[in-house]
Amino acid sequence: MHVCTHLFETNGSRVASELEEPWWVRYNDDIHGVIESGWGENSSLLSPEICVLLAEVDAEFVAEGGDSGVWPNPHADGTYVDESEFGRCPDPSRFLLVAIRAQAWVSVLLERGWATVTSDLDWALRPLECGGADVVLAPLADGAVPLVLTTHQPSTTEHPVNISIAAGDPAVSLASIPDCACDGCDSGSAALIEEIDTWILSVVDGSLAVAASFEHYSCRTSFHCQSGTVQNLDRSTSFTAAPWPQNWSARSLVSET
């Protein structure tokens, strides 16, 4: 039995994504399987509240036409990756999808009244890609950290749209999506959508802890764990986020590696 379904009652109306089996449904199905096997006592399902939030984002994404550009994973089921696919990106325009997904999140978060748009932006760790148009959402809840979404437009017709996701004040860059747009690294549009959703959800949910210094960098969410050294660090910073919504329990962070 799904905790999340494809269709939700949202603000009195029914919304549904045209995309088959959203990632959060698969995620909860997998967690159910682990728990039933007896190995997942500490595994955490995505709550119904999170699933409704994701469904709203998905509905906004569909309304903006984002679903019209989706594509399957060309390397699903272990399909062989030809060496010639690496470094090749014949259709960079399809990556406009990532900008539409990011904007869908912005629209839903503002509609829910959890944040306001601000021009205040100070960097601790900048995105590797320079420039771009920043959207900074400042949450209203105490202890919550700002979300920064930077859209990098293509420098040439051979380059894709790219978005950077950052959080905090000063802001720390968390992810660049797509990280690589070549055919050899292509896992399909669903993987890009899931990556965007999990990073933004981590900021909004309050399941995010970051420590960045010139000696070491670490970042933990309920989905991700990164550590090592970083480039482009302007200053050291650290923070543990709190949820944007009121009366909301943040998901547990993954264990440090």
Secondary structure, DSSP 8 states (H G I E B T S, - for coil): --SS-SEEEETTEEEE-SSSS-HHHHHHHHHHHHHHHTS-TT-----HHHHHHHHHHHHHHHHTTGGGG----TTGGG----GGGTT--S-GGGGHHHHHHHHHHHHHHHHTTSEEEE----EEE--SS---EEEEEEESSTT---EEEEEE--SSTTS--EEEEEETTTEEEEEEESS--SGGG---HHHHHHHHHHHHHHHHHT-EEEEE-SS-EEEEESS-EEEE--SSB-S-EEEE---SSTT----------
